[in-house]
Amino acid sequence: MAVDQAPPADTHAQHLAGLDALELGGGERHRVTSQIWGRLWPIALAVGLVLLIWQAVVWSGRWPEYVLAGPVETFGVLRERLTTAEYWEAIGVTMRRAVTGFAISVLIGLVVGALVSRIKVLRAAFGSLITGLQTMPSIAWFPLAILLFGLTESAITFVVILGATPSIANGLIAGVDYTPPILLRAGHVLGFRRIQLYRHVILPASLPSFLAGLKQGWAFAWRSLMAGEIVVIIAHQSSLGERLFFDRELADSAGLLSTMIVILVIGIGVDLLFETADNSLRRRWGLAQVRN
């Protein structure tokens, strides 16, 4: 009479591992789905409330339709514009200016912040000046920018850089100021000096504050850019700011609001990118659970 042999131990281990993987995988998918839903429903609720209030104001008759168009008309115009190459070209021009100005601002802010944060004489001389520049409205720089560069793209880039650089520099300075002294002592014990200390100790410890400075710097850059494109109209270079200007001149409320929606969506999209980077940094530092 044949006796059934028990399967090898490694086979049992493989089966158990497979079941564990299925259980963990399902739990992980459920967690991701819950996170996505938890993030989307408040946004959907907020958008719904805004649209409802918007439509209620239109129905009130406080302003004529050519001054304040309703959501249906506005989104209809937006859909039509998004099907044209000219509108996408305007978006492309605006984004190119934004990325160029912000990239230059990051380089300048990184250098200025690194120098001011570690050299006492520069901190005493320029620390308050950087904060003062950060508080200046970007629109106040345009008369000077137009005098220096004329009605050119350089005038817009100049103001974008002045608007974003102080926030980025201050973010790095604050991060350096709050670097734990024990990390600096550990770096000295390891033999790090000057550039090595900055590269391996100070900059990594300053990342959360520096990332916050980058986020704020982008907000200032985006606002400065929109103001610049409305003030400085360059021939044969369509942009979102130029669209706002001419929609206002033509009393095209639906077109004006549709472009404002595009500007808002781009701003939210970039903010989500920064939030993703911040969440990744928190997970790397083991702070994700603390935040939740």
C-alpha positions in Angstrom: 0.0 0.0 0.0 1.5 3.3 -1.1 1.9 6.0 1.4 1.6 9.7 0.3 4.7 11.5 0.9 4.5 14.9 2.5 5.6 17.8 0.3 9.1 19.2 1.0 9.4 22.0 3.6 10.5 24.5 1.0 7.3 23.9 -0.9 5.3 24.8 2.2 7.4 27.9 2.6 6.8 28.9 -1.0 3.0 28.5 -0.6 3.0 30.6 2.6 5.1 33.2 1.0 2.8 33.4 -1.9 -0.3 33.8 0.3 1.5 36.5 2.3 2.3 38.3 -0.9 -1.2 38.2 -2.0 -2.5 39.5 1.3 0.0 42.3 1.5 -0.5 43.2 -2.2 -4.2 43.4 -1.7 -3.8 45.5 1.4 -1.3 47.8 -0.4 -3.8 48.3 -3.3 -6.6 49.0 -0.8 -4.4 51.5 1.0 -3.4 53.3 -2.2 -7.1 53.4 -3.4 -8.2 54.8 -0.1 -5.5 57.5 -0.2 -6.4 58.5 -3.7 -10.1 58.6 -2.8 -9.4 60.5 0.4 -7.5 63.1 -1.6 -9.9 63.4 -4.5 -13.3 63.7 -2.7 -12.5 67.0 -0.8 -11.2 68.5 -4.0 -14.3 67.4 -5.9 -16.5 68.8 -3.1 -14.6 72.1 -3.1 -14.9 72.4 -6.9 -18.6 71.6 -6.8 -19.2 74.3 -4.1 -17.3 76.9 -6.1 -19.3 76.1 -9.3 -22.5 76.3 -7.4 -21.7 79.6 -5.8 -20.4 80.9 -9.2 -23.7 79.9 -10.9 -25.8 81.4 -8.1 -24.0 84.7 -8.5 -24.7 84.7 -12.2 -28.3 83.9 -11.6 -28.6 86.8 -9.2 -28.2 89.2 -12.1 -25.8 91.4 -10.2 -23.6 91.7 -13.3 -24.4 91.3 -17.0 -23.3 88.2 -18.7 -20.6 89.9 -20.7 -19.0 91.0 -17.4 -19.5 87.6 -15.5 -20.1 84.6 -17.7 -21.5 81.4 -16.2 -19.7 78.1 -15.8 -21.4 76.5 -18.8 -20.4 79.2 -21.2 -16.9 79.5 -19.7 -16.1 75.8 -20.0 -17.5 75.8 -23.5 -15.1 78.5 -24.5 -12.3 76.7 -22.7 -13.0 73.5 -24.6 -13.0 75.4 -27.9 -9.7 77.1 -27.1 -8.0 73.9 -26.0 -8.6 72.5 -29.5 -6.5 75.2 -31.2 -2.8 75.1 -31.7 -2.5 78.8 -31.0 -3.8 78.4 -27.4 -1.3 75.6 -26.7 1.4 77.8 -28.1 0.5 80.5 -25.6 0.6 77.9 -22.8 4.0 76.8 -24.0 5.4 80.3 -24.1 4.2 81.0 -20.6 5.6 77.7 -19.2 9.0 78.2 -20.9 9.3 81.6 -19.3 8.2 80.2 -15.9 10.7 77.3 -16.0 13.6 79.5 -17.3 13.0 82.2 -14.7 12.5 79.7 -11.9 15.6 77.7 -12.8 17.8 80.9 -12.8 16.2 81.9 -9.5 17.1 78.5 -8.0 20.8 78.8 -9.0 21.1 82.4 -7.7 19.1 81.6 -4.5 21.2 78.6 -3.8 24.5 80.5 -4.1 23.3 83.5 -2.2 21.7 81.4 0.5 24.8 79.3 1.0 27.1 82.3 1.3 24.8 84.4 3.5 24.0 81.5 5.8 27.7 80.7 6.6 29.5 84.1 6.4 28.6 86.4 9.3 29.6 89.6 7.5 27.3 88.8 4.5 24.5 87.9 6.9 24.8 91.2 8.7 25.0 93.1 5.4 22.4 91.3 3.2 20.1 89.3 5.6 17.5 92.0 6.1 17.8 93.1 2.5 16.9 89.7 1.2 13.8 89.7 3.4 12.9 93.2 2.2 13.2 92.1 -1.4 10.9 89.2 -0.6 8.2 91.5 0.7 8.2 93.9 -2.3 5.3 93.5 -4.7 6.5 92.2 -8.1 4.5 94.8 -10.0 6.7 97.5 -8.4 9.7 96.2 -10.3 8.2 96.5 -13.8 8.8 100.3 -14.3 12.5 99.7 -13.6 12.6 96.5 -15.7 11.0 98.3 -18.7 13.5 101.1 -18.4 16.4 98.7 -18.3 15.2 96.1 -20.9 12.3 97.7 -22.8 9.2 95.8 -23.7 11.1 92.5 -24.1 11.1 89.1 -22.5 14.2 90.0 -20.5 12.1 92.5 -18.5 9.7 89.7 -17.6 12.5 87.3 -16.7 14.2 90.0 -14.6 11.1 90.5 -12.5 10.4 86.7 -12.2 14.0 86.3 -10.8 13.6 89.1 -8.3 10.3 87.7 -7.2 11.5 84.1 -6.6 15.1 84.4 -5.6 14.7 85.9 -2.1 12.2 83.2 -1.0 14.6 80.4 -2.2 17.6 82.0 -0.5 15.7 82.5 2.7 14.5 78.9 2.7 18.1 77.7 2.5 19.2 80.2 5.1 16.5 79.0 7.5 17.4 75.4 6.9 21.1 76.0 7.6 20.2 77.9 10.8 18.2 75.0 12.1 20.8 72.3 11.3 21.4 70.4 14.6 24.8 71.2 16.0 25.4 67.6 16.7 25.4 66.9 12.9 27.9 69.7 12.4 30.2 68.2 15.1 29.8 64.7 13.6 30.8 66.2 10.2 33.9 67.8 11.7 34.8 64.5 13.4 34.6 62.8 10.0 37.0 65.3 8.6 34.5 67.3 6.5 35.6 70.9 5.9 33.8 73.8 4.0 32.5 72.4 0.7 32.4 68.8 2.0 30.6 69.8 5.1 28.0 71.6 3.0 27.6 68.8 0.6 27.4 65.9 3.0 25.9 67.5 6.2 24.4 70.9 5.9 22.5 70.7 2.6 20.9 67.3 3.4 19.8 68.6 6.8 18.4 71.8 5.2 16.3 70.0 2.6 12.9 70.4 4.3 13.3 74.1 4.7 14.9 74.5 1.3 12.0 72.6 -0.3 9.5 74.9 1.4 11.5 77.9 0.0 11.4 76.4 -3.5 7.6 76.0 -3.2 7.2 79.6 -2.1 9.7 80.8 -4.7 7.6 79.1 -7.4 4.5 80.8 -6.2 6.2 84.2 -6.3 7.7 83.4 -9.7 4.3 82.4 -11.1 2.6 85.5 -9.8 5.4 87.7 -11.1 5.2 86.1 -14.5 1.4 86.6 -14.8 1.8 90.3 -13.9 4.6 90.6 -16.3 2.8 89.1 -19.3 -0.1 91.5 -18.7 2.1 94.6 -18.4 4.7 93.7 -21.1 2.9 92.7 -24.3 5.4 91.4 -26.8 4.4 91.2 -30.5 4.1 87.8 -32.1 4.5 86.0 -28.8 1.1 84.9 -27.5 1.0 84.0 -23.8 -1.6 83.4 -21.1 -1.0 86.8 -19.7 -1.5 88.4 -23.1 -4.7 86.4 -23.4 -6.0 87.9 -20.1 -5.1 91.4 -21.3 -7.0 91.2 -24.6 -9.9 89.3 -23.2 -10.3 92.1 -20.7 -10.0 94.8 -23.4 -12.6 93.0 -25.5 -14.9 92.4 -22.5 -14.8 88.7 -23.2 -15.7 87.4 -19.8 -15.9 83.8 -20.8 -12.5 83.9 -22.4 -11.0 85.7 -19.5 -12.4 83.2 -16.9 -11.3 80.2 -19.1 -7.7 81.5 -19.1 -7.8 82.1 -15.4 -8.9 78.5 -14.9 -5.9 77.3 -17.0 -3.6 79.4 -14.8 -5.2 78.0 -11.7 -4.9 74.4 -12.9 -1.2 74.8 -13.8 -0.6 76.3 -10.3 -2.3 73.4 -8.6 -0.4 70.9 -10.7 2.9 72.3 -9.8 1.9 72.5 -6.1 1.1 68.7 -6.3 4.6 68.1 -7.6 6.1 69.9 -4.7 3.8 68.0 -2.3 4.9 64.7 -3.8 8.5 65.7 -3.3 7.8 66.7 0.3 6.0 63.4 1.0 8.9 61.5 -0.5 11.3 63.4 1.7 9.2 62.7 4.8 9.0 59.0 4.0 12.8 58.9 3.6 13.3 60.5 6.9 10.7 58.3 8.6 8.2 61.2 9.2 5.3 60.0 7.1 3.5 58.3 10.0 4.0 61.4 12.1 2.4 63.6 9.5 -0.6 61.3 9.1 
